[in-house]
């Protein structure tokens, strides 16, 4: 019984770690983007470079873990790590470009479109099929999150192209995380320790140029006050848990589940924004959040019932296999008995 309960607790812990760390990063970054909170200029112009800081700290934690023997280093081909890092960095840059070039409403729609794109790519790449219950739950979640986040929608050619690149690369990255763990039999943290150094190096090298192109600002001109430094360190520390839990959740479940249940972070951000920053929370927002939560509950139930439906036939097949083996064994024993043994048995009866 204890062995059966342990994975359930671990799963809940993984999701909780991802939600708490992701929401924490958003709140910490919100302080960095607010000049009044840190006594420094807004760091909004260096979003890509800040992500490079995140992966640098994550890579450092991974290196310390390997050096102390806490985690083992497993082989993954360098070219696979390299192309994965390119896709992951294009996802980050594409998201930043999409947010800059598009309206907030269209940016939110592009994020919601990742759910059907991930489903489509998993069907194409891994021949994964979804039940009607799962598809219905996914639609309910996307509709609910859309109600409470999408406002104005403005589309332009450059912004649309950047959004398409961001959605495709993010979806491919999340699917690849799961496939790498299965293909190379590597744990989530071990894989993160392999990919983080490459992402950190490339983002720190090209991130400042990307930020300068996007916003015209340079990190060399930024005044690092005590408050800004504290929030940067807090953001980087939370990024370690966020990245770790992302790899853990995708490896244990799927990229689709990570996208659907991950929208709980959106709900938490809206609620905390209302509590901590006096953000407006309308009836429309509340109804959208309730609908999204309902969709997540239905999705969890649908996935669990799908698992049960797959387990039941396998148990029946295994029982029938054991029955046929018992009959076969009994026949072999009967054939092995001599005529005298049978006569003795008849006399005894």
N, C-alpha and C positions, 0 to 999 in steps of 0.2 A: 504493500500500500504506500509506503514512504517513497519508493522508487517511482511510483506513478505520479505522486504529487509534486516532486521536485521540478520536473520540466515546466509544469504549469506556473509555479511561483517564479521561475526563471524567466518565462515568457512575459509575465506581468511586469517584472522588474526591468526587462529590456525596453518594453514600450514606455514605462514610466520614466526611465532614464532619458529616452529620446525626446519625449514631450517636455520634461522639465528643463533639460539642457538646451533644447531648441528655443523654447520660450525665453529662457534666461539669456541666451545670446541676443535675441531680438531686443530685449529690454536693455541689455548692456550697450548694444550698438545704438539704440535710440538715445541713450545718454551721450554717447560719443558724437552723435549728429546734432546734439543740442549744445550750443556754445555756453549757455547759462549754467548747465549742469557741471561742466568740467573746467570752466575758466580758460578755455582754449577755443580757437576757431573750430567750426564744424569739420568733422573728418569725412564728410559725405563724399568728397572728391577722391578718396583713396580706398574704395570698397574692395577692389581686386587685390591691392597690396595687403590690406588687412586680412583677407582670406589666405594670402601667402604666409602671414604671421601665424594664422591658425594651424596650417599644415606643418609649419616649422616646429611648433611646440608639440604637435601630435607625433611628428617624426622623432623628436628628441625623446619623448616618452617611450616610443616603440624601441628605440636604440637602447635605452636604459633597461627596459624589460628584457631584451635579448641578452644584454651584457651580464645581467644578474641571474640569468637562467630562469626567469619567471615564465618566459614564453620561448618556444623553439622556432628557429628560422627554417622554413621549408622552401623548396625550389619552385620558382615560377619563372618561365622564360622572360628575359629582359625585354624582348620585343613586344610581348603581351602587356607587360607593365607600362611600356612606353606609349603604345597606342591607347591604352586605357587612360593614361594621364592626359593625353591630348584631348580625348573625348570629354573627360571630366573638366578640364580647364576651359574648353569651348562651351561647356554647359554653364560655367560660372560667368564667363565673359558675355555669353549670349543673353543670360538673364539680366546682367547689368545694362547691356545695350537696350534690351527690350523695355526695361523700366524707364530708361532715359528717353527713348524715342516714342514710346506709346503712352497712352493715357493709363491711369491706374486701373480703370475698369477693364481695358483690353489686356493689361498685364495679368490681372486676376483670371480672366477667361483663359489665357494661354496656360496658366498654371493648372487650371481645372482640366484642360484638354490632355494633360499628361496621363490621366487615368485611362481613357479609351485608347490612347496611343500605346501605353504599356501593355494593355490587354491585347491589342492587335499585334504588337511585336512579339509577345510571348506565344501567341498563336502561330505566328509565322516561323519564329526561331525554334520553339520547343514543342510545337503542336499541342499547346495547352488549350483545353476547352472549358467553357464556363456554363454553369446551369442558369436557368431563367431567374432563379432566386438571387443569385450573385449579381447578374446583370441589372436586375431591378434595384437592388440595394445600392449599386454603384451609381445609378442614375439619380436615386433619391439623395445620396450624399452630395453629388456634384450640383444638383439643383438647389439644395439647402445652402451650401457654401456660396453658390452664386448669388442667392438672394441677399445674403448678409454682407457680401464683399463687393460685388460688381455695381458700380454707379455709372459714371460717364464712360462711354465707349467711343474712342476715336482711332481710326486705322489709317496708317500710311504705308507706302511700299517698303521703305527701309525697316521700319519697326516691325512689319509683318514678317519680313525675311528673317530678322534677328530672333523673333519669337519662335519661328519654325525651327531654326537651328538650335535654339535653347531647349525646346521641348523634345526634339529628336535626340540630342546628345544626353540630356538628363535621363530620358527613358532608357536609352541604350546603356548608360553608365550603371543605372540601378539594376538592370537585368544582368549585366556582366558581372556585377559583384556576386550575385547568387551563383551564376554558372561557373565562375572561377573557383569558388569554395568547393563546389561539387567535383569539378574537373581535376583539381590538384589536391583534393582532400586536405584543405588548409582551413584553419580556423579564422574567424572574423578579425580578431585582433592581429594575427600573424599576417593576413592579407593587407590590412591597413598599414602595418609597419613596412610592408614592401612598397605600397603605392604612395604613401605620404611624402617620403623624401623627394621623389621625382616631381610630384605636384608642387611641393614647397619651393624647390629650386627653380622650376619654370615660372611659377607665379611671382616669386621675388625678382626674377630676371626681367620678365616681360610685363608684370603687373603695373609698375610705375609708368611705363610708356602707354599702356592701355588706359590707365586712369587719367593721364595727361591729355590723351586724345579725347576721352569722354567728357572731362570736366575742366581741363585747362589748369589743374592744380598740381603742385609737387609736394611730396612728403618732406623734402629737404627744407622747405619753407615753413613747415608746421611747428608750432610752439607746443612742446610736450610739457604740459603742466602736471602737477602731482595727481590731480583728479583724472586727467586724460590717461595718464600712465596706468593708474589703478584699474580703470575700466577696460583698457586694452589688455592687460594681464588677465582680468576676469573673463573677458570675451574669449581669449586664447585658451584659458583653462576649461571653460565650458565647451569649447570646440572639440577638445579631446574626447569628452563624454558623448557629444553629439555625433561625431564621426564614428566612434566605436559602436554606439548603439544602432546607428544606421546600418553598418555592415552586419551587426548581429541580427537585427530584425529581418533584413532582406535574406540573409543566409538561412535563417530558421523558418521563415514563412515564404513570402514572395514579394516581388516588386509591386504587384497590384495591391496586396494587403498593406504594404508600406505607404502607398499613395492614398488609399482609402482611409485607413485609420490614422494616417499622418495628419489629416485635416482637423483632428482634434486640437492640434497646435494652433490652427487658425482661430478656432473657437476660444481657446485659452488666451490668445493674444488680444482678441476683441474684449473679453471680460476684464483682463488685467489693464488694458488701455483705459477702460471706463473707470476702474477703481483707482489706478495710480496717476493717470494723466488727464482725467476729466474728459475723455473722448466721448463723443455723442453715441448713445446706444438707443436706437429707435425700436419701435414695435416690429418693424420689418427685420431688423438685425436679430432680435430675439426669436422671432418665428423661424428665420433662416437657420439659426444655430440649433433650435430644437429639432427641426427637420433633418439637419445634418447628423445630429447625435442619434436620432431614430434610425437613419440610414446605416450608420456605423454598427448599431446594435443588430439590425437585420442582417447586415453583411457578415458579422461574426457568427450569428446563428446559421446563416446559409452555408458558410465555409465549414462549420463544424458538422452540420447535417450531411454535407457532401463527403466529408471524411468518414463519417459513420456508415454511409451507404456503400463506400468502397471497402470498408473493413468487413462488413457483414458477409458479402459473397465469398471473400477470401477465407473466412472462418468456416463457412459451409463446405467450400471445396476441400479444405484441409481435413475436416471431419469425415467427408466421404472418402478421401484418400486413405485415411487411417482405417476406416471400415473395410475397404477393399483389400488392404494389406492384411487385416486380421483374418478375413475369409480365405485369402490365398495361403496364409500360414497354416490355417486349420486344415485345408485340403492337403497341403504337403505332409502334415503330420499323419493324416488319415492314410495317405498313400504309402507312408513309410512303415505302417503297422503290418506285421506278418499275419498269415491266416490263423496261426495258433494263438496269437495275441487276441484276435477277434473272437475266437471260440472260448478262450478263458474269460473274456469280458462278458460274453453271453451267459456262461455258466454262473458267474458271480451275480449277474442280474436275476 
